[in-house]
Amino acid sequence: MTQQTVLVVDDELAIHRFLKPALTAEGYRVVQAMTGAEALRLAAEARPDAVVLDLGLPDLDGKEVIQRLRRTSQVPIVVLSARDREFEKVRALDLGADDYVEKPFGVGELMARLRVALRHAKPSPDDGMLRSGRVEVDLGAHIVRKAGREVRLTRREFDVLVALMRHVGKVVTHSQLLREVWGAATDGNTQYLRVYVGQLRQKLEDDPAAPRLILTEPGIGYRLV
C-alpha cells in the first residue's frame, strides 16, 4: 500500500512536535508548514492526501487557505483550531473544509476524523447506489432500504437523505443542505431541515430520541455516520 502524505499547517511548534510522531506512528508521511503561503506551495509540490489546517496563521487566515486550495484541489481538509465560534466553523466548512476539530483536542479523535476524510475522498464505483451502514439508497429507483427492508420516504425526505449520504462522515452545514435540496432562495431557513431530519430519524433510527445515524452538529449542521 502506498504511504499517504498529510500536510500539517500550524504556526505552533508544539503542535508540530506533537502531531508528527503521532501521524508517523499511524503510518502517514508528514509534511509541515507554519504559514499559509508555505502551505499552498507544499500542497502544490508534495500533493498531500490530506491537510490538517490551523485557521490562525501569521500571514493568511486559514479560511483563505481553504478557498485557494479549493480552486485547484479536492484534497480532504481537516481544520484544527482554537476558534470555537460557530461562525468560524460554518464558514470554514462552507468554503470546503471536510471537518473541524477544536483545540485542545484528543489525538484519537483527530486520527478518526482524518481516516474518515481520507476514506470518503476515494472515488467509489457509481452503480447508482449510496450506502451507509444498514441504509441503502437506490438513486435510479428512488428506493431506500434499511437492513434490506424498504422504507417509504417522501420526495423531500429522500432528497435530504441523499444530500447527507453524498457527504457521509462529513459535517454538512445548514446552508449547504438548504442549497442542495431547496436552492439558494431558502438559505438561512433551518426550520425546513429540522422538520425533515426529524422525520428521517423517525423512519431510519432504531431510537429516534437517541440518533446514531444522523447526528446534529449544534449551530452548524448535520453529519451522517
Secondary structure in CASP SS format (residue, H / E / C, confidence):
PFRMAT SS
TARGET T0000
AUTHOR 0000-0000-0000
METHOD secondary structure of the structure
MODEL  1
M C 1.00
T C 1.00
Q C 1.00
Q C 1.00
T E 1.00
V E 1.00
L E 1.00
V E 1.00
V E 1.00
D C 1.00
D C 1.00
E C 1.00
L H 1.00
A H 1.00
I H 1.00
H H 1.00
R H 1.00
F H 1.00
L H 1.00
K H 1.00
P H 1.00
A H 1.00
L H 1.00
T H 1.00
A H 1.00
E C 1.00
G C 1.00
Y C 1.00
R E 1.00
V E 1.00
V E 1.00
Q E 1.00
A E 1.00
M C 1.00
T C 1.00
G H 1.00
A H 1.00
E H 1.00
A H 1.00
L H 1.00
R H 1.00
L H 1.00
A H 1.00
A H 1.00
E H 1.00
A H 1.00
R C 1.00
P C 1.00
D C 1.00
A E 1.00
V E 1.00
V E 1.00
L E 1.00
D C 1.00
L C 1.00
G E 1.00
L C 1.00
P C 1.00
D C 1.00
L C 1.00
D E 1.00
G H 1.00
K H 1.00
E H 1.00
V H 1.00
I H 1.00
Q H 1.00
R H 1.00
L H 1.00
R H 1.00
R C 1.00
T C 1.00
S C 1.00
Q C 1.00
V C 1.00
P C 1.00
I E 1.00
V E 1.00
V E 1.00
L E 1.00
S E 1.00
A C 1.00
R C 1.00
D C 1.00
R C 1.00
E H 1.00
F H 1.00
E H 1.00
K H 1.00
V H 1.00
R H 1.00
A H 1.00
L H 1.00
D H 1.00
L H 1.00
G C 1.00
A C 1.00
D C 1.00
D E 1.00
Y E 1.00
V E 1.00
E E 1.00
K C 1.00
P C 1.00
F C 1.00
G C 1.00
V H 1.00
G H 1.00
E H 1.00
L H 1.00
M H 1.00
A H 1.00
R H 1.00
L H 1.00
R H 1.00
V H 1.00
A H 1.00
L H 1.00
R H 1.00
H C 1.00
A C 1.00
K C 1.00
P C 1.00
S C 1.00
P C 1.00
D C 1.00
D C 1.00
G C 1.00
M E 1.00
L E 1.00
R E 1.00
S E 1.00
G C 1.00
R C 1.00
V E 1.00
E E 1.00
V E 1.00
D E 1.00
L C 1.00
G C 1.00
A C 1.00
H C 1.00
I E 1.00
V E 1.00
R E 1.00
K E 1.00
A C 1.00
G C 1.00
R E 1.00
E E 1.00
V E 1.00
R C 1.00
L C 1.00
T C 1.00
R H 1.00
R H 1.00
E H 1.00
F H 1.00
D H 1.00
V H 1.00
L H 1.00
V H 1.00
A H 1.00
L H 1.00
M H 1.00
R C 1.00
H C 1.00
V C 1.00
G C 1.00
K C 1.00
V E 1.00
V E 1.00
T E 1.00
H H 1.00
S H 1.00
Q H 1.00
L H 1.00
L H 1.00
R H 1.00
E H 1.00
V H 1.00
W C 1.00
G C 1.00
A H 1.00
A H 1.00
T H 1.00
D C 1.00
G C 1.00
N C 1.00
T C 1.00
Q H 1.00
Y H 1.00
L H 1.00
R H 1.00
V H 1.00
Y H 1.00
V H 1.00
G H 1.00
Q H 1.00
L H 1.00
R H 1.00
Q H 1.00
K H 1.00
L H 1.00
E C 1.00
D C 1.00
D C 1.00
P C 1.00
A C 1.00
A C 1.00
P C 1.00
R C 1.00
L C 1.00
I E 1.00
L E 1.00
T E 1.00
E E 1.00
P C 1.00
G C 1.00
I C 1.00
G E 1.00
Y E 1.00
R E 1.00
L E 1.00
V C 1.00
END
